[in-house]
Amino acid sequence: MTTGLPAGVPGSAVLPAPLAGLPVAQVGILVPDLAAGIATWSALLGGDDWLIYTYGPDTVPQLAYRGEPGTFRMRVALIGNAPQIELIESLEGPSIYTEWIAEHGYGLHHLGFRVPSVAEAIREVTASGVGLLQSGSGYGQGGDGGSPTSTPRTPSV
């Protein structure tokens, strides 16, 4: 029987608190070429009002990857909000993106959830035994990557 979950994730996997029961706010998809991904997804979604950002050490002061300072860079394109679609093109690694591409290829990478407190969500999720793999902070309003109209996102665990 297939669960539809990535290899290595047990079929009985559940989301750790505080994520359990929250609606999916974002679907993250790895693409080899952001411009091509935008063209494809614009046609599928019937919209082209993407927000495009480049993140890396020069724009995000506090990057971390597997407990060490991060040197990765990526471009992202965002559209919609119920859920938001995030296309990610990895530019430099190592990162959770380069790891995933090497093991699984391009396609679905993550689901994102809105939480009231990123710091508290990280504490609770790591206390449940899930490790923090990658994070970035020190940019955007409040230093959490958020804007005046967005709710902070949970880093990748």
Accessible surface in RSA format (square Angstrom, percent):
REM  Atomic radii and reference values for relative SASA: ProtOr
REM  Chains: A
REM  Algorithm: Lee & Richards
REM  Probe-radius: 1.40
REM  Slices: 20
REM RES _ NUM      All-atoms   Total-Side   Main-Chain    Non-polar    All polar
REM                ABS   REL    ABS   REL    ABS   REL    ABS   REL    ABS   REL
RES MET A   1   230.29 119.3 141.90  93.9  88.39 210.4 120.50 102.4 109.79 145.5
RES THR A   2   124.77  88.7 100.60 102.0  24.17  57.6  84.16 113.0  40.61  61.4
RES THR A   3    71.79  51.1  36.39  36.9  35.40  84.4  35.50  47.7  36.29  54.9
RES GLY A   4    72.57  89.5   0.00   N/A  72.57  89.5  40.01 109.8  32.56  72.9
RES LEU A   5    76.99  42.9  56.24  40.2  20.75  52.2  56.70  39.8  20.29  54.6
RES PRO A   6    53.38  38.9  40.26  36.7  13.11  47.7  51.23  42.3   2.14  13.3
RES ALA A   7    84.11  77.3  55.22  85.2  28.88  65.7  67.13  94.5  16.97  45.0
RES GLY A   8    83.03 102.4   0.00   N/A  83.03 102.4  44.18 121.2  38.85  87.0
RES VAL A   9    61.38  40.4  48.52  43.9  12.86  31.0  49.43  42.9  11.95  32.4
RES PRO A  10    87.50  63.8  75.18  68.5  12.32  44.8  87.26  72.0   0.23   1.5
RES GLY A  11    51.10  63.0   0.00   N/A  51.10  63.0  14.17  38.9  36.92  82.7
RES SER A  12    96.88  81.9  72.23  96.4  24.64  56.8  56.61 120.5  40.27  56.4
RES ALA A  13    48.44  44.5  19.30  29.8  29.14  66.3  26.64  37.5  21.80  57.8
RES VAL A  14   131.82  86.7 104.62  94.7  27.20  65.6 113.18  98.3  18.64  50.5
RES LEU A  15    79.78  44.4  69.15  49.5  10.63  26.7  69.44  48.8  10.34  27.8
RES PRO A  16    28.83  21.0  19.38  17.7   9.45  34.4  28.83  23.8   0.00   0.0
RES ALA A  17    63.08  58.0  55.36  85.4   7.72  17.6  55.83  78.6   7.25  19.2
RES PRO A  18    40.41  29.4  25.35  23.1  15.06  54.7  32.46  26.8   7.95  49.4
RES LEU A  19    10.53   5.9  10.53   7.5   0.00   0.0  10.53   7.4   0.00   0.0
RES ALA A  20    63.70  58.6  41.90  64.7  21.80  49.6  43.37  61.1  20.33  53.9
RES GLY A  21    83.80 103.3   0.00   N/A  83.80 103.3  44.50 122.1  39.30  88.0
RES LEU A  22    61.62  34.3  50.41  36.1  11.20  28.2  50.54  35.5  11.08  29.8
RES PRO A  23   106.25  77.4  93.39  85.1  12.86  46.7 104.94  86.6   1.31   8.1
RES VAL A  24    59.34  39.0  42.51  38.5  16.83  40.6  42.51  36.9  16.83  45.6
RES ALA A  25    12.04  11.1   8.03  12.4   4.01   9.1  11.56  16.3   0.48   1.3
RES GLN A  26     7.09   4.0   7.09   5.2   0.00   0.0   5.20  11.1   1.88   1.4
RES VAL A  27    29.29  19.3  29.29  26.5   0.00   0.0  29.29  25.4   0.00   0.0
RES GLY A  28     0.00   0.0   0.00   N/A   0.00   0.0   0.00   0.0   0.00   0.0
RES ILE A  29    16.57   9.4  16.57  12.3   0.00   0.0  16.57  11.9   0.00   0.0
RES LEU A  30     1.80   1.0   0.17   0.1   1.64   4.1   0.17   0.1   1.64   4.4
RES VAL A  31    12.25   8.1  11.49  10.4   0.76   1.8  11.66  10.1   0.59   1.6
RES PRO A  32    87.83  64.0  68.34  62.3  19.49  70.9  69.96  57.8  17.87 111.1
RES ASP A  33    66.16  46.3  65.33  65.0   0.84   2.0  20.37  48.0  45.79  45.7
RES LEU A  34     0.63   0.4   0.02   0.0   0.62   1.5   0.02   0.0   0.62   1.7
RES ALA A  35    70.11  64.5  59.31  91.5  10.80  24.6  63.48  89.4   6.64  17.6
RES ALA A  36    56.53  52.0  47.29  73.0   9.24  21.0  55.15  77.7   1.38   3.7
RES GLY A  37     7.51   9.3   0.00   N/A   7.51   9.3   6.77  18.6   0.74   1.7
RES ILE A  38    29.89  17.0  29.89  22.3   0.00   0.0  29.89  21.5   0.00   0.0
RES ALA A  39    64.73  59.5  50.64  78.1  14.09  32.1  58.54  82.4   6.19  16.4
RES THR A  40    76.34  54.3  68.96  69.9   7.39  17.6  48.12  64.6  28.22  42.7
RES TRP A  41    63.00  25.3  63.00  30.5   0.00   0.0  52.46  28.0  10.54  17.1
RES SER A  42    18.90  16.0  15.25  20.4   3.64   8.4  15.12  32.2   3.78   5.3
RES ALA A  43    86.88  79.9  51.02  78.7  35.86  81.6  63.23  89.0  23.65  62.7
RES LEU A  44   122.69  68.3  88.80  63.5  33.89  85.2  92.64  65.1  30.05  80.9
RES LEU A  45    84.00  46.8  50.77  36.3  33.22  83.5  55.12  38.7  28.87  77.7
RES GLY A  46    71.95  88.7   0.00   N/A  71.95  88.7  36.04  98.9  35.91  80.4
RES GLY A  47    25.39  31.3   0.00   N/A  25.39  31.3  23.90  65.6   1.49   3.3
RES ASP A  48   117.57  82.4  97.89  97.4  19.68  46.5  23.30  54.8  94.26  94.0
RES ASP A  49   109.15  76.5  90.20  89.8  18.95  44.8  49.40 116.3  59.75  59.6
RES TRP A  50    26.52  10.6   4.82   2.3  21.70  51.0   4.82   2.6  21.70  35.2
RES LEU A  51   103.46  57.6 101.28  72.5   2.17   5.5 103.46  72.7   0.00   0.0
RES ILE A  52    87.67  49.9  59.39  44.2  28.27  68.1  59.39  42.8  28.27  76.7
RES TYR A  53    89.16  41.6  83.45  47.5   5.70  14.8  61.25  46.0  27.90  34.4
RES THR A  54    55.01  39.1  42.53  43.1  12.48  29.7  25.68  34.5  29.33  44.3
RES TYR A  55    41.65  19.4  41.65  23.7   0.00   0.0  23.84  17.9  17.81  22.0
RES GLY A  56     0.47   0.6   0.00   N/A   0.47   0.6   0.13   0.4   0.33   0.7
RES PRO A  57    68.71  50.1  47.24  43.1  21.48  78.1  50.11  41.4  18.61 115.7
RES ASP A  58   116.81  81.8  75.52  75.2  41.28  97.6  50.11 117.9  66.70  66.5
RES THR A  59    65.68  46.7  47.70  48.4  17.98  42.9  54.36  73.0  11.32  17.1
RES VAL A  60     4.04   2.7   2.84   2.6   1.20   2.9   2.84   2.5   1.20   3.3
RES PRO A  61    91.09  66.4  53.61  48.9  37.48 136.2  62.03  51.2  29.06 180.6
RES GLN A  62   110.24  61.6 101.28  74.0   8.96  21.3  42.79  91.1  67.45  51.2
RES LEU A  63    19.65  10.9   6.44   4.6  13.22  33.2   6.94   4.9  12.71  34.2
RES ALA A  64    33.80  31.1  33.75  52.1   0.05   0.1  33.80  47.6   0.00   0.0
RES TYR A  65    27.63  12.9  26.76  15.2   0.87   2.3  20.33  15.3   7.30   9.0
RES ARG A  66   125.13  52.5 100.19  51.1  24.94  59.4  47.82  65.4  77.31  46.9
RES GLY A  67    72.33  89.2   0.00   N/A  72.33  89.2  39.80 109.2  32.53  72.9
RES GLU A  68   114.98  66.0 113.39  85.8   1.59   3.8  44.30  85.7  70.68  57.7
RES PRO A  69   113.61  82.8  96.43  87.9  17.18  62.4 100.02  82.6  13.59  84.5
RES GLY A  70     9.76  12.0   0.00   N/A   9.76  12.0   1.05   2.9   8.72  19.5
RES THR A  71    82.59  58.7  77.73  78.8   4.86  11.6  66.27  89.0  16.32  24.7
RES PHE A  72     3.20   1.6   3.20   2.0   0.00   0.0   3.20   1.9   0.00   0.0
RES ARG A  73    67.65  28.4  66.61  34.0   1.04   2.5  15.60  21.3  52.05  31.5
RES MET A  74    20.81  10.8  20.81  13.8   0.00   0.0  20.72  17.6   0.10   0.1
RES ARG A  75    77.34  32.5  77.34  39.4   0.00   0.0  14.77  20.2  62.58  37.9
RES VAL A  76     1.98   1.3   1.98   1.8   0.00   0.0   1.98   1.7   0.00   0.0
RES ALA A  77     0.00   0.0   0.00   0.0   0.00   0.0   0.00   0.0   0.00   0.0
RES LEU A  78    19.86  11.1  19.11  13.7   0.75   1.9  19.13  13.4   0.73   2.0
RES ILE A  79    15.31   8.7  10.84   8.1   4.47  10.8  15.28  11.0   0.03   0.1
RES GLY A  80    50.59  62.4   0.00   N/A  50.59  62.4  34.30  94.1  16.28  36.5
RES ASN A  81   110.11  75.9  97.26  94.0  12.85  30.9  19.60  47.2  90.52  87.5
RES ALA A  82    92.72  85.3  53.73  82.9  38.99  88.7  61.64  86.8  31.08  82.3
RES PRO A  83    54.09  39.4  46.17  42.1   7.92  28.8  46.17  38.1   7.92  49.2
RES GLN A  84    32.56  18.2  32.56  23.8   0.00   0.0   0.68   1.4  31.88  24.2
RES ILE A  85    21.43  12.2  21.43  16.0   0.00   0.0  21.43  15.4   0.00   0.0
RES GLU A  86     5.67   3.3   5.67   4.3   0.00   0.0   0.00   0.0   5.67   4.6
RES LEU A  87     0.00   0.0   0.00   0.0   0.00   0.0   0.00   0.0   0.00   0.0
RES ILE A  88     0.05   0.0   0.05   0.0   0.00   0.0   0.05   0.0   0.00   0.0
RES GLU A  89    28.12  16.1  28.12  21.3   0.00   0.0   2.01   3.9  26.11  21.3
RES SER A  90    27.92  23.6   5.88   7.9  22.03  50.8   4.16   8.9  23.75  33.3
RES LEU A  91    63.62  35.4  32.15  23.0  31.47  79.1  36.33  25.5  27.29  73.4
RES GLU A  92    87.26  50.1  78.62  59.5   8.64  20.6  34.45  66.6  52.81  43.1
RES GLY A  93    31.02  38.2   0.00   N/A  31.02  38.2   5.77  15.8  25.25  56.5
RES PRO A  94    79.58  58.0  75.38  68.7   4.20  15.3  78.31  64.7   1.27   7.9
RES SER A  95     0.31   0.3   0.31   0.4   0.00   0.0   0.14   0.3   0.17   0.2
RES ILE A  96    11.48   6.5   9.25   6.9   2.22   5.4   9.47   6.8   2.00   5.4
RES TYR A  97    15.53   7.3  15.53   8.8   0.00   0.0   1.29   1.0  14.25  17.6
RES THR A  98    47.05  33.5  40.86  41.4   6.20  14.8  39.17  52.6   7.89  11.9
RES GLU A  99    64.43  37.0  54.86  41.5   9.57  22.8  39.58  76.5  24.85  20.3
RES TRP A 100    56.74  22.8  54.34  26.3   2.40   5.6  53.94  28.8   2.80   4.5
RES ILE A 101    38.39  21.8  31.65  23.6   6.73  16.2  31.65  22.8   6.73  18.3
RES ALA A 102    93.71  86.2  50.59  78.1  43.13  98.1  61.62  86.8  32.10  85.0
RES GLU A 103   129.37  74.3  96.28  72.8  33.09  78.8  36.37  70.3  93.00  75.9
RES HIS A 104    70.07  38.3  33.48  23.3  36.60  93.6  19.49  20.1  50.58  58.9
RES GLY A 105    25.11  31.0   0.00   N/A  25.11  31.0  22.51  61.8   2.60   5.8
RES TYR A 106   111.73  52.2  80.53  45.8  31.20  81.2  51.18  38.5  60.55  74.6
RES GLY A 107    25.00  30.8   0.00   N/A  25.00  30.8  24.88  68.3   0.11   0.3
RES LEU A 108   107.65  60.0  91.51  65.5  16.15  40.6  91.58  64.3  16.08  43.3
RES HIS A 109    26.83  14.7  10.98   7.6  15.86  40.6   6.00   6.2  20.84  24.2
RES HIS A 110    43.39  23.7  35.52  24.7   7.88  20.1  40.27  41.5   3.12   3.6
RES LEU A 111    89.35  49.8  69.28  49.6  20.08  50.5  69.28  48.7  20.08  54.0
RES GLY A 112    14.78  18.2   0.00   N/A  14.78  18.2  14.78  40.6   0.00   0.0
RES PHE A 113    12.50   6.3   9.48   5.9   3.02   7.8  10.14   6.1   2.36   6.7
RES ARG A 114    98.94  41.5  89.37  45.6   9.56  22.8  38.76  53.0  60.17  36.5
RES VAL A 115     2.73   1.8   1.26   1.1   1.47   3.5   2.73   2.4   0.00   0.0
RES PRO A 116   135.60  98.8 100.91  92.0  34.69 126.1 110.50  91.2  25.10 156.0
RES SER A 117    46.63  39.4  39.63  52.9   6.99  16.1  32.27  68.7  14.35  20.1
RES VAL A 118    26.21  17.2  22.32  20.2   3.88   9.4  22.32  19.4   3.88  10.5
RES ALA A 119    55.10  50.7  46.74  72.1   8.35  19.0  51.14  72.0   3.95  10.5
RES GLU A 120    69.05  39.6  69.05  52.2   0.00   0.0  32.09  62.1  36.96  30.2
RES ALA A 121     1.42   1.3   0.57   0.9   0.85   1.9   0.84   1.2   0.57   1.5
RES ILE A 122    38.30  21.8  38.30  28.5   0.00   0.0  38.30  27.6   0.00   0.0
RES ARG A 123   139.13  58.4 132.58  67.6   6.55  15.6  72.01  98.4  67.12  40.7
RES GLU A 124    63.58  36.5  55.67  42.1   7.91  18.8  25.69  49.7  37.90  30.9
RES VAL A 125     0.06   0.0   0.06   0.1   0.00   0.0   0.06   0.1   0.00   0.0
RES THR A 126    52.53  37.4  37.76  38.3  14.77  35.2  25.36  34.1  27.17  41.1
RES ALA A 127    90.67  83.4  47.64  73.5  43.03  97.9  60.47  85.2  30.19  80.0
RES SER A 128    66.12  55.9  25.30  33.8  40.82  94.0  37.25  79.3  28.87  40.4
RES GLY A 129    69.10  85.2   0.00   N/A  69.10  85.2  36.45 100.0  32.65  73.1
RES VAL A 130    53.93  35.5  49.47  44.8   4.47  10.8  53.61  46.6   0.33   0.9
RES GLY A 131    44.90  55.4   0.00   N/A  44.90  55.4  33.55  92.1  11.35  25.4
RES LEU A 132    65.58  36.5  45.06  32.2  20.51  51.6  45.06  31.6  20.51  55.2
RES LEU A 133    56.81  31.6  55.58  39.8   1.22   3.1  56.32  39.6   0.49   1.3
RES GLN A 134     8.80   4.9   7.31   5.3   1.49   3.6   3.72   7.9   5.08   3.9
RES SER A 135    27.14  22.9  21.73  29.0   5.41  12.5  13.96  29.7  13.18  18.5
RES GLY A 136    30.25  37.3   0.00   N/A  30.25  37.3   7.52  20.6  22.73  50.9
RES SER A 137    40.54  34.3  40.54  54.1   0.00   0.0  26.42  56.3  14.11  19.8
RES GLY A 138    30.61  37.7   0.00   N/A  30.61  37.7  12.49  34.3  18.12  40.6
RES TYR A 139    59.96  28.0  52.74  30.0   7.23  18.8  30.82  23.2  29.14  35.9
RES GLY A 140    49.92  61.6   0.00   N/A  49.92  61.6  25.67  70.4  24.25  54.3
RES GLN A 141   110.04  61.5  91.80  67.1  18.24  43.4  44.42  94.6  65.62  49.8
RES GLY A 142    77.80  95.9   0.00   N/A  77.80  95.9  40.63 111.5  37.17  83.3
RES GLY A 143    26.72  33.0   0.00   N/A  26.72  33.0  18.46  50.7   8.26  18.5
RES ASP A 144    56.60  39.7  39.21  39.0  17.39  41.1  21.39  50.3  35.21  35.1
RES GLY A 145    30.55  37.7   0.00   N/A  30.55  37.7   3.02   8.3  27.52  61.6
RES GLY A 146     8.70  10.7   0.00   N/A   8.70  10.7   6.31  17.3   2.39   5.3
RES SER A 147    53.94  45.6  44.28  59.1   9.66  22.2  39.14  83.3  14.80  20.7
RES PRO A 148   114.85  83.7  81.29  74.1  33.57 122.0  84.92  70.1  29.93 186.0
RES THR A 149   135.66  96.5  96.77  98.1  38.89  92.7  81.23 109.1  54.43  82.3
RES SER A 150    56.05  47.4  34.92  46.6  21.13  48.7  37.70  80.3  18.35  25.7
RES THR A 151    52.34  37.2  46.54  47.2   5.80  13.8  18.60  25.0  33.74  51.0
RES PRO A 152    29.33  21.4  27.57  25.1   1.75   6.4  29.33  24.2   0.00   0.0
RES ARG A 153   117.88  49.5 108.93  55.5   8.95  21.3  47.10  64.4  70.78  42.9
RES THR A 154    26.69  19.0   8.45   8.6  18.24  43.5   8.59  11.5  18.10  27.4
RES PRO A 155    25.93  18.9  11.17  10.2  14.76  53.6  23.17  19.1   2.76  17.2
RES SER A 156    36.09  30.5  26.60  35.5   9.49  21.9  15.55  33.1  20.54  28.8
RES VAL A 157    51.07  33.6  16.59  15.0  34.48  83.1  19.48  16.9  31.59  85.7
END  Absolute sums over single chains surface
CHAIN  1 A     8877.8       6168.8       2708.9       5562.1       3315.7
END  Absolute sums over all chains
TOTAL          8877.8       6168.8       2708.9       5562.1       3315.7
